[in-house]
Amino acid sequence: MTPISYPRTYKLKIQVFNEQPDFGPGVATILSLVKETNSLRQACAAIHMSYSKGWKIIGRAEQDLGFSLLEGTAGGSQGGGSHLTPEAEEMLERYSAFMAEAQGSVDALFHKYFT
């Protein structure tokens, strides 16, 4: 009898939401990049996403969560930009901490059942 070859790895994707699964790793990545670059356009470019798609993703998450994630400043001689709202900062922090803890727990379960 040939021994079973169990999986060696897994992928965990968690989304948090009220009605529609709109806040997950994609939104968290966009928000992290906006925080780093102060620009939604640059954040989207960094992950090879169109600016309009980025706005749609953020808009759906804002609609479901019931609060704004980004605030923008108009262009001009200094150029425009985007930054996270205080609510977005807290949401990103909570989501990141939740994901880190969930990942640790799921790692232990994966090891228990597949190694």
N, CA, C and O atoms as CSV, one atom per row, in Angstrom:
chain,resi,resn,atom,element,x,y,z
A,1,MET,N,N,0.840,-1.176,0.000
A,1,MET,CA,C,0.000,0.000,0.000
A,1,MET,C,C,0.890,1.246,0.000
A,1,MET,O,O,1.826,1.345,0.794
A,2,THR,N,N,0.599,2.181,-0.881
A,2,THR,CA,C,1.353,3.424,-0.991
A,2,THR,C,C,0.909,4.391,0.104
A,2,THR,O,O,-0.287,4.603,0.302
A,3,PRO,N,N,1.880,4.980,0.819
A,3,PRO,CA,C,1.500,5.934,1.864
A,3,PRO,C,C,0.847,7.181,1.263
A,3,PRO,O,O,1.160,7.585,0.143
A,4,ILE,N,N,-0.057,7.775,2.023
A,4,ILE,CA,C,-0.738,8.993,1.586
A,4,ILE,C,C,0.239,10.157,1.656
A,4,ILE,O,O,0.974,10.316,2.631
A,5,SER,N,N,0.233,10.955,0.616
A,5,SER,CA,C,1.060,12.168,0.588
A,5,SER,C,C,0.168,13.348,0.970
A,5,SER,O,O,-0.606,13.847,0.153
A,6,TYR,N,N,0.288,13.779,2.206
A,6,TYR,CA,C,-0.543,14.880,2.685
A,6,TYR,C,C,-0.015,16.218,2.192
A,6,TYR,O,O,1.162,16.346,1.855
A,7,PRO,N,N,-0.901,17.221,2.151
A,7,PRO,CA,C,-0.474,18.562,1.735
A,7,PRO,C,C,0.652,19.079,2.634
A,7,PRO,O,O,0.732,18.749,3.818
A,8,ARG,N,N,1.517,19.901,2.033
A,8,ARG,CA,C,2.644,20.472,2.781
A,8,ARG,C,C,2.404,21.902,3.206
A,8,ARG,O,O,3.147,22.434,4.030
A,9,THR,N,N,1.385,22.533,2.663
A,9,THR,CA,C,1.122,23.926,3.009
A,9,THR,C,C,-0.360,24.241,2.812
A,9,THR,O,O,-1.115,23.397,2.328
A,10,TYR,N,N,-0.770,25.426,3.178
A,10,TYR,CA,C,-2.160,25.849,3.039
A,10,TYR,C,C,-2.189,27.354,2.828
A,10,TYR,O,O,-1.176,28.040,2.959
A,11,LYS,N,N,-3.367,27.846,2.502
A,11,LYS,CA,C,-3.568,29.283,2.347
A,11,LYS,C,C,-4.790,29.673,3.169
A,11,LYS,O,O,-5.856,29.070,3.039
A,12,LEU,N,N,-4.628,30.668,3.999
A,12,LEU,CA,C,-5.706,31.151,4.849
A,12,LEU,C,C,-6.123,32.537,4.371
A,12,LEU,O,O,-5.291,33.438,4.262
A,13,LYS,N,N,-7.395,32.702,4.089
A,13,LYS,CA,C,-7.922,34.015,3.699
A,13,LYS,C,C,-9.116,34.306,4.592
A,13,LYS,O,O,-10.088,33.550,4.610
A,14,ILE,N,N,-9.039,35.387,5.320
A,14,ILE,CA,C,-10.133,35.769,6.217
A,14,ILE,C,C,-10.608,37.161,5.831
A,14,ILE,O,O,-9.812,38.082,5.649
A,15,GLN,N,N,-11.915,37.291,5.712
A,15,GLN,CA,C,-12.529,38.585,5.465
A,15,GLN,C,C,-13.458,38.891,6.633
A,15,GLN,O,O,-14.121,37.996,7.157
A,16,VAL,N,N,-13.503,40.138,7.032
A,16,VAL,CA,C,-14.407,40.577,8.094
A,16,VAL,C,C,-15.384,41.579,7.494
A,16,VAL,O,O,-15.013,42.407,6.661
A,17,PHE,N,N,-16.644,41.492,7.930
A,17,PHE,CA,C,-17.650,42.332,7.286
A,17,PHE,C,C,-18.944,42.326,8.077
A,17,PHE,O,O,-19.128,41.533,9.001
A,18,ASN,N,N,-19.832,43.224,7.695
A,18,ASN,CA,C,-21.179,43.281,8.256
A,18,ASN,C,C,-22.149,42.491,7.377
A,18,ASN,O,O,-22.796,41.556,7.847
A,19,GLU,N,N,-22.248,42.867,6.110
A,19,GLU,CA,C,-23.185,42.224,5.182
A,19,GLU,C,C,-22.482,41.555,4.001
A,19,GLU,O,O,-22.858,40.453,3.602
A,20,GLN,N,N,-21.484,42.201,3.447
A,20,GLN,CA,C,-20.772,41.693,2.273
A,20,GLN,C,C,-19.295,41.514,2.612
A,20,GLN,O,O,-18.715,42.366,3.286
A,21,PRO,N,N,-18.680,40.432,2.162
A,21,PRO,CA,C,-17.260,40.188,2.485
A,21,PRO,C,C,-16.335,41.143,1.738
A,21,PRO,O,O,-15.758,40.790,0.710
A,22,ASP,N,N,-16.202,42.355,2.270
A,22,ASP,CA,C,-15.466,43.406,1.583
A,22,ASP,C,C,-14.160,43.823,2.244
A,22,ASP,O,O,-13.403,44.578,1.634
A,23,PHE,N,N,-13.859,43.376,3.448
A,23,PHE,CA,C,-12.598,43.772,4.080
A,23,PHE,C,C,-11.791,42.508,4.339
A,23,PHE,O,O,-12.117,41.697,5.205
A,24,GLY,N,N,-10.729,42.374,3.559
A,24,GLY,CA,C,-9.859,41.208,3.677
A,24,GLY,C,C,-8.433,41.587,3.337
A,24,GLY,O,O,-8.045,42.748,3.464
A,25,PRO,N,N,-7.655,40.616,2.909
A,25,PRO,CA,C,-6.242,40.881,2.640
A,25,PRO,C,C,-6.007,41.936,1.552
A,25,PRO,O,O,-5.027,42.678,1.615
A,26,GLY,N,N,-6.890,42.005,0.564
A,26,GLY,CA,C,-6.716,42.991,-0.504
A,26,GLY,C,C,-6.870,44.412,0.001
A,26,GLY,O,O,-6.034,45.269,-0.286
A,27,VAL,N,N,-7.934,44.670,0.750
A,27,VAL,CA,C,-8.169,46.010,1.304
A,27,VAL,C,C,-7.059,46.352,2.294
A,27,VAL,O,O,-6.564,47.479,2.317
A,28,ALA,N,N,-6.673,45.373,3.110
A,28,ALA,CA,C,-5.597,45.619,4.079
A,28,ALA,C,C,-4.299,45.989,3.368
A,28,ALA,O,O,-3.571,46.870,3.826
A,29,THR,N,N,-4.009,45.331,2.265
A,29,THR,CA,C,-2.801,45.648,1.498
A,29,THR,C,C,-2.887,47.056,0.927
A,29,THR,O,O,-1.930,47.824,1.021
A,30,ILE,N,N,-4.021,47.396,0.339
A,30,ILE,CA,C,-4.190,48.745,-0.217
A,30,ILE,C,C,-4.017,49.793,0.880
A,30,ILE,O,O,-3.298,50.774,0.692
A,31,LEU,N,N,-4.669,49.590,2.020
A,31,LEU,CA,C,-4.560,50.565,3.109
A,31,LEU,C,C,-3.129,50.678,3.619
A,31,LEU,O,O,-2.659,51.781,3.898
A,32,SER,N,N,-2.441,49.566,3.744
A,32,SER,CA,C,-1.036,49.601,4.188
A,32,SER,C,C,-0.175,50.389,3.220
A,32,SER,O,O,0.694,51.154,3.636
A,33,LEU,N,N,-0.414,50.204,1.926
A,33,LEU,CA,C,0.366,50.927,0.923
A,33,LEU,C,C,0.005,52.409,0.880
A,33,LEU,O,O,0.878,53.248,0.662
A,34,VAL,N,N,-1.262,52.739,1.085
A,34,VAL,CA,C,-1.653,54.153,1.157
A,34,VAL,C,C,-0.975,54.793,2.362
A,34,VAL,O,O,-0.490,55.922,2.280
A,35,LYS,N,N,-0.941,54.083,3.467
A,35,LYS,CA,C,-0.283,54.599,4.674
A,35,LYS,C,C,1.194,54.883,4.404
A,35,LYS,O,O,1.750,55.864,4.896
A,36,GLU,N,N,1.810,54.017,3.622
A,36,GLU,CA,C,3.233,54.148,3.299
A,36,GLU,C,C,3.501,55.253,2.273
A,36,GLU,O,O,4.477,55.994,2.395
A,37,THR,N,N,2.627,55.361,1.256
A,37,THR,CA,C,2.889,56.267,0.137
A,37,THR,C,C,2.094,57.566,0.173
A,37,THR,O,O,2.411,58.505,-0.557
A,38,ASN,N,N,1.055,57.628,1.023
A,38,ASN,CA,C,0.126,58.761,1.038
A,38,ASN,C,C,-0.542,58.973,-0.313
A,38,ASN,O,O,-0.832,60.102,-0.710
A,39,SER,N,N,-0.784,57.855,-1.018
A,39,SER,CA,C,-1.392,57.958,-2.343
A,39,SER,C,C,-2.107,56.664,-2.695
A,39,SER,O,O,-1.503,55.592,-2.711
A,40,LEU,N,N,-3.409,56.775,-2.979
A,40,LEU,CA,C,-4.131,55.604,-3.444
A,40,LEU,C,C,-3.631,55.206,-4.822
A,40,LEU,O,O,-3.511,54.016,-5.117
A,41,ARG,N,N,-3.339,56.179,-5.665
A,41,ARG,CA,C,-2.847,55.886,-7.017
A,41,ARG,C,C,-1.537,55.087,-6.948
A,41,ARG,O,O,-1.376,54.100,-7.665
A,42,GLN,N,N,-0.617,55.506,-6.100
A,42,GLN,CA,C,0.651,54.782,-5.970
A,42,GLN,C,C,0.449,53.408,-5.336
A,42,GLN,O,O,1.115,52.444,-5.715
A,43,ALA,N,N,-0.458,53.315,-4.381
A,43,ALA,CA,C,-0.748,52.024,-3.749
A,43,ALA,C,C,-1.275,51.039,-4.784
A,43,ALA,O,O,-0.848,49.885,-4.826
A,44,CYS,N,N,-2.197,51.494,-5.611
A,44,CYS,CA,C,-2.755,50.628,-6.652
A,44,CYS,C,C,-1.686,50.237,-7.676
A,44,CYS,O,O,-1.618,49.082,-8.099
A,45,ALA,N,N,-0.875,51.180,-8.062
A,45,ALA,CA,C,0.189,50.882,-9.025
A,45,ALA,C,C,1.156,49.843,-8.473
A,45,ALA,O,O,1.644,48.994,-9.218
A,46,ALA,N,N,1.435,49.902,-7.183
A,46,ALA,CA,C,2.384,48.963,-6.568
A,46,ALA,C,C,1.895,47.521,-6.641
A,46,ALA,O,O,2.703,46.592,-6.655
A,47,ILE,N,N,0.580,47.331,-6.688
A,47,ILE,CA,C,0.047,45.965,-6.781
A,47,ILE,C,C,-0.584,45.710,-8.153
A,47,ILE,O,O,-1.372,44.780,-8.323
A,48,HIS,N,N,-0.227,46.544,-9.118
A,48,HIS,CA,C,-0.664,46.381,-10.509
A,48,HIS,C,C,-2.188,46.347,-10.628
A,48,HIS,O,O,-2.765,45.495,-11.305
A,49,MET,N,N,-2.810,47.296,-9.953
A,49,MET,CA,C,-4.263,47.432,-9.975
A,49,MET,C,C,-4.599,48.814,-10.512
A,49,MET,O,O,-3.892,49.784,-10.239
A,50,SER,N,N,-5.672,48.898,-11.269
A,50,SER,CA,C,-6.065,50.208,-11.763
A,50,SER,C,C,-6.575,51.060,-10.599
A,50,SER,O,O,-7.123,50.553,-9.621
A,51,TYR,N,N,-6.378,52.347,-10.740
A,51,TYR,CA,C,-6.823,53.300,-9.723
A,51,TYR,C,C,-8.333,53.198,-9.521
A,51,TYR,O,O,-8.814,53.229,-8.389
A,52,SER,N,N,-9.085,53.075,-10.627
A,52,SER,CA,C,-10.544,53.000,-10.519
A,52,SER,C,C,-10.979,51.728,-9.786
A,52,SER,O,O,-11.936,51.759,-9.012
A,53,LYS,N,N,-10.292,50.624,-10.020
A,53,LYS,CA,C,-10.628,49.389,-9.306
A,53,LYS,C,C,-10.319,49.545,-7.812
A,53,LYS,O,O,-11.088,49.086,-6.967
A,54,GLY,N,N,-9.212,50.181,-7.496
A,54,GLY,CA,C,-8.867,50.430,-6.099
A,54,GLY,C,C,-9.928,51.245,-5.395
A,54,GLY,O,O,-10.301,50.942,-4.262
A,55,TRP,N,N,-10.425,52.298,-6.073
A,55,TRP,CA,C,-11.477,53.128,-5.492
A,55,TRP,C,C,-12.744,52.321,-5.270
A,55,TRP,O,O,-13.420,52.482,-4.253
A,56,LYS,N,N,-13.070,51.442,-6.232
A,56,LYS,CA,C,-14.274,50.617,-6.095
A,56,LYS,C,C,-14.154,49.678,-4.893
A,56,LYS,O,O,-15.102,49.524,-4.123
A,57,ILE,N,N,-13.012,49.066,-4.741
A,57,ILE,CA,C,-12.783,48.138,-3.627
A,57,ILE,C,C,-12.897,48.876,-2.299
A,57,ILE,O,O,-13.569,48.409,-1.379
A,58,ILE,N,N,-12.242,50.022,-2.201
A,58,ILE,CA,C,-12.314,50.818,-0.969
A,58,ILE,C,C,-13.750,51.277,-0.722
A,58,ILE,O,O,-14.230,51.230,0.411
A,59,GLY,N,N,-14.435,51.719,-1.774
A,59,GLY,CA,C,-15.816,52.184,-1.644
A,59,GLY,C,C,-16.755,51.105,-1.135
A,59,GLY,O,O,-17.610,51.375,-0.292
A,60,ARG,N,N,-16.604,49.874,-1.643
A,60,ARG,CA,C,-17.455,48.774,-1.172
A,60,ARG,C,C,-17.189,48.471,0.299
A,60,ARG,O,O,-18.122,48.226,1.065
A,61,ALA,N,N,-15.924,48.488,0.691
A,61,ALA,CA,C,-15.580,48.238,2.095
A,61,ALA,C,C,-16.151,49.345,2.973
A,61,ALA,O,O,-16.705,49.065,4.036
A,62,GLU,N,N,-16.023,50.597,2.544
A,62,GLU,CA,C,-16.567,51.721,3.325
A,62,GLU,C,C,-18.081,51.596,3.478
A,62,GLU,O,O,-18.626,51.839,4.555
A,63,GLN,N,N,-18.745,51.220,2.406
A,63,GLN,CA,C,-20.200,51.091,2.452
A,63,GLN,C,C,-20.607,50.006,3.445
A,63,GLN,O,O,-21.539,50.202,4.224
A,64,ASP,N,N,-19.923,48.876,3.425
A,64,ASP,CA,C,-20.270,47.785,4.338
A,64,ASP,C,C,-19.930,48.130,5.789
A,64,ASP,O,O,-20.706,47.843,6.701
A,65,LEU,N,N,-18.779,48.739,5.991
A,65,LEU,CA,C,-18.348,49.044,7.356
A,65,LEU,C,C,-19.092,50.226,7.958
A,65,LEU,O,O,-19.246,50.307,9.177
A,66,GLY,N,N,-19.553,51.142,7.114
A,66,GLY,CA,C,-20.288,52.298,7.609
A,66,GLY,C,C,-19.417,53.472,8.006
A,66,GLY,O,O,-19.882,54.373,8.705
A,67,PHE,N,N,-18.163,53.483,7.577
A,67,PHE,CA,C,-17.285,54.630,7.836
A,67,PHE,C,C,-16.249,54.736,6.730
A,67,PHE,O,O,-15.958,53.769,6.027
A,68,SER,N,N,-15.695,55.948,6.595
A,68,SER,CA,C,-14.691,56.214,5.567
A,68,SER,C,C,-13.355,55.603,5.953
A,68,SER,O,O,-12.973,55.597,7.123
A,69,LEU,N,N,-12.657,55.093,4.958
A,69,LEU,CA,C,-11.321,54.537,5.164
A,69,LEU,C,C,-10.234,55.514,4.735
A,69,LEU,O,O,-9.147,55.533,5.311
A,70,LEU,N,N,-10.530,56.329,3.718
A,70,LEU,CA,C,-9.532,57.258,3.190
A,70,LEU,C,C,-10.053,58.682,3.179
A,70,LEU,O,O,-11.245,58.931,2.995
A,71,GLU,N,N,-9.131,59.607,3.380
A,71,GLU,CA,C,-9.391,61.027,3.198
A,71,GLU,C,C,-8.386,61.512,2.176
A,71,GLU,O,O,-7.223,61.110,2.189
A,72,GLY,N,N,-8.843,62.377,1.295
A,72,GLY,CA,C,-7.954,62.875,0.265
A,72,GLY,C,C,-7.727,64.361,0.370
A,72,GLY,O,O,-8.510,65.093,0.975
A,73,THR,N,N,-6.633,64.792,-0.237
A,73,THR,CA,C,-6.350,66.218,-0.357
A,73,THR,C,C,-6.243,66.527,-1.840
A,73,THR,O,O,-5.693,65.742,-2.613
A,74,ALA,N,N,-6.768,67.668,-2.223
A,74,ALA,CA,C,-6.751,68.067,-3.624
A,74,ALA,C,C,-5.327,68.362,-4.078
A,74,ALA,O,O,-4.442,68.634,-3.267
A,75,GLY,N,N,-5.128,68.303,-5.375
A,75,GLY,CA,C,-3.812,68.583,-5.963
A,75,GLY,C,C,-3.394,70.019,-5.754
A,75,GLY,O,O,-3.821,70.666,-4.797
A,76,GLY,N,N,-2.588,70.501,-6.617
A,76,GLY,CA,C,-2.051,71.853,-6.486
A,76,GLY,C,C,-0.549,71.778,-6.623
A,76,GLY,O,O,-0.020,70.791,-7.134
A,77,SER,N,N,0.140,72.797,-6.176
A,77,SER,CA,C,1.601,72.813,-6.334
A,77,SER,C,C,2.265,71.688,-5.557
A,77,SER,O,O,3.315,71.191,-5.966
A,78,GLN,N,N,1.674,71.282,-4.451
A,78,GLN,CA,C,2.232,70.193,-3.647
A,78,GLN,C,C,1.721,68.823,-4.094
A,78,GLN,O,O,2.218,67.795,-3.635
A,79,GLY,N,N,0.731,68.808,-4.987
A,79,GLY,CA,C,0.127,67.547,-5.404
A,79,GLY,C,C,-0.892,67.087,-4.385
A,79,GLY,O,O,-0.886,67.536,-3.239
A,80,GLY,N,N,-1.763,66.193,-4.803
A,80,GLY,CA,C,-2.794,65.674,-3.912
A,80,GLY,C,C,-2.286,64.448,-3.186
A,80,GLY,O,O,-1.105,64.106,-3.250
A,81,GLY,N,N,-3.182,63.807,-2.509
A,81,GLY,CA,C,-2.798,62.600,-1.809
A,81,GLY,C,C,-3.956,62.019,-1.035
A,81,GLY,O,O,-5.043,62.593,-0.977
A,82,SER,N,N,-3.703,60.882,-0.448
A,82,SER,CA,C,-4.696,60.197,0.377
A,82,SER,C,C,-4.037,59.752,1.663
A,82,SER,O,O,-2.844,59.449,1.699
A,83,HIS,N,N,-4.826,59.716,2.712
A,83,HIS,CA,C,-4.335,59.145,3.962
A,83,HIS,C,C,-5.475,58.417,4.655
A,83,HIS,O,O,-6.648,58.655,4.370
A,84,LEU,N,N,-5.115,57.538,5.558
A,84,LEU,CA,C,-6.096,56.745,6.273
A,84,LEU,C,C,-6.823,57.597,7.309
A,84,LEU,O,O,-6.229,58.455,7.962
A,85,THR,N,N,-8.119,57.338,7.443
A,85,THR,CA,C,-8.880,57.975,8.515
A,85,THR,C,C,-8.473,57.303,9.829
A,85,THR,O,O,-7.898,56.214,9.808
A,86,PRO,N,N,-8.758,57.927,10.954
A,86,PRO,CA,C,-8.477,57.266,12.233
A,86,PRO,C,C,-9.178,55.904,12.346
A,86,PRO,O,O,-8.621,54.960,12.906
A,87,GLU,N,N,-10.401,55.809,11.811
A,87,GLU,CA,C,-11.132,54.545,11.841
A,87,GLU,C,C,-10.419,53.483,10.998
A,87,GLU,O,O,-10.367,52.312,11.375
A,88,ALA,N,N,-9.875,53.903,9.860
A,88,ALA,CA,C,-9.146,52.963,9.010
A,88,ALA,C,C,-7.866,52.497,9.691
A,88,ALA,O,O,-7.506,51.323,9.609
A,89,GLU,N,N,-7.184,53.414,10.360
A,89,GLU,CA,C,-5.971,53.043,11.104
A,89,GLU,C,C,-6.298,51.968,12.129
A,89,GLU,O,O,-5.590,50.967,12.242
A,90,GLU,N,N,-7.390,52.187,12.885
A,90,GLU,CA,C,-7.777,51.212,13.911
A,90,GLU,C,C,-8.213,49.891,13.280
A,90,GLU,O,O,-7.854,48.820,13.769
A,91,MET,N,N,-8.987,49.966,12.196
A,91,MET,CA,C,-9.457,48.747,11.527
A,91,MET,C,C,-8.279,47.938,10.997
A,91,MET,O,O,-8.248,46.716,11.139
A,92,LEU,N,N,-7.314,48.613,10.389
A,92,LEU,CA,C,-6.140,47.931,9.852
A,92,LEU,C,C,-5.326,47.297,10.974
A,92,LEU,O,O,-4.841,46.174,10.838
A,93,GLU,N,N,-5.179,48.006,12.063
A,93,GLU,CA,C,-4.445,47.476,13.212
A,93,GLU,C,C,-5.145,46.241,13.790
A,93,GLU,O,O,-4.498,45.231,14.070
A,94,ARG,N,N,-6.455,46.326,13.966
A,94,ARG,CA,C,-7.218,45.197,14.507
A,94,ARG,C,C,-7.183,44.001,13.553
A,94,ARG,O,O,-6.988,42.864,13.980
A,95,TYR,N,N,-7.375,44.268,12.260
A,95,TYR,CA,C,-7.372,43.185,11.270
A,95,TYR,C,C,-6.006,42.506,11.240
A,95,TYR,O,O,-5.925,41.278,11.204
A,96,SER,N,N,-4.944,43.290,11.256
A,96,SER,CA,C,-3.592,42.722,11.222
A,96,SER,C,C,-3.315,41.869,12.456
A,96,SER,O,O,-2.739,40.786,12.344
A,97,ALA,N,N,-3.719,42.346,13.624
A,97,ALA,CA,C,-3.515,41.580,14.857
A,97,ALA,C,C,-4.351,40.306,14.834
A,97,ALA,O,O,-3.870,39.239,15.217
A,98,PHE,N,N,-5.597,40.413,14.389
A,98,PHE,CA,C,-6.479,39.255,14.281
A,98,PHE,C,C,-5.887,38.216,13.335
A,98,PHE,O,O,-5.864,37.025,13.646
A,99,MET,N,N,-5.407,38.673,12.175
A,99,MET,CA,C,-4.822,37.760,11.194
A,99,MET,C,C,-3.574,37.070,11.743
A,99,MET,O,O,-3.384,35.873,11.525
A,100,ALA,N,N,-2.731,37.805,12.445
A,100,ALA,CA,C,-1.515,37.213,13.005
A,100,ALA,C,C,-1.861,36.116,14.007
A,100,ALA,O,O,-1.254,35.045,14.004
A,101,GLU,N,N,-2.841,36.393,14.863
A,101,GLU,CA,C,-3.239,35.395,15.856
A,101,GLU,C,C,-3.934,34.204,15.199
A,101,GLU,O,O,-3.688,33.056,15.570
A,102,ALA,N,N,-4.794,34.473,14.232
A,102,ALA,CA,C,-5.479,33.392,13.519
A,102,ALA,C,C,-4.467,32.522,12.777
A,102,ALA,O,O,-4.577,31.296,12.779
A,103,GLN,N,N,-3.487,33.156,12.146
A,103,GLN,CA,C,-2.460,32.414,11.402
A,103,GLN,C,C,-1.711,31.469,12.334
A,103,GLN,O,O,-1.453,30.320,11.976
A,104,GLY,N,N,-1.361,31.942,13.524
A,104,GLY,CA,C,-0.664,31.098,14.494
A,104,GLY,C,C,-1.496,29.898,14.904
A,104,GLY,O,O,-0.986,28.782,14.996
A,105,SER,N,N,-2.774,30.129,15.149
A,105,SER,CA,C,-3.660,29.033,15.544
A,105,SER,C,C,-3.847,28.031,14.415
A,105,SER,O,O,-3.827,26.821,14.638
A,106,VAL,N,N,-4.027,28.540,13.208
A,106,VAL,CA,C,-4.223,27.643,12.073
A,106,VAL,C,C,-2.930,26.906,11.737
A,106,VAL,O,O,-2.977,25.751,11.314
A,107,ASP,N,N,-1.795,27.541,11.915
A,107,ASP,CA,C,-0.515,26.836,11.724
A,107,ASP,C,C,-0.445,25.614,12.635
A,107,ASP,O,O,-0.061,24.528,12.200
A,108,ALA,N,N,-0.814,25.795,13.888
A,108,ALA,CA,C,-0.783,24.686,14.853
A,108,ALA,C,C,-1.751,23.581,14.432
A,108,ALA,O,O,-1.411,22.401,14.515
A,109,LEU,N,N,-2.933,23.941,13.988
A,109,LEU,CA,C,-3.907,22.949,13.539
A,109,LEU,C,C,-3.422,22.228,12.277
A,109,LEU,O,O,-3.570,21.012,12.156
A,110,PHE,N,N,-2.852,22.971,11.355
A,110,PHE,CA,C,-2.339,22.343,10.135
A,110,PHE,C,C,-1.251,21.332,10.499
A,110,PHE,O,O,-1.242,20.211,9.990
A,111,HIS,N,N,-0.351,21.726,11.366
A,111,HIS,CA,C,0.717,20.827,11.797
A,111,HIS,C,C,0.135,19.580,12.478
A,111,HIS,O,O,0.611,18.467,12.255
A,112,LYS,N,N,-0.874,19.772,13.291
A,112,LYS,CA,C,-1.504,18.656,14.007
A,112,LYS,C,C,-2.097,17.645,13.038
A,112,LYS,O,O,-1.964,16.439,13.248
A,113,TYR,N,N,-2.744,18.115,11.987
A,113,TYR,CA,C,-3.478,17.215,11.100
A,113,TYR,C,C,-2.728,16.777,9.840
A,113,TYR,O,O,-3.102,15.778,9.225
A,114,PHE,N,N,-1.699,17.490,9.450
A,114,PHE,CA,C,-1.074,17.166,8.163
A,114,PHE,C,C,0.421,16.891,8.224
A,114,PHE,O,O,1.019,16.630,7.180
A,115,THR,N,N,1.050,16.936,9.380
A,115,THR,CA,C,2.473,16.601,9.416
A,115,THR,C,C,2.731,15.489,10.421
A,115,THR,O,O,3.874,15.066,10.595
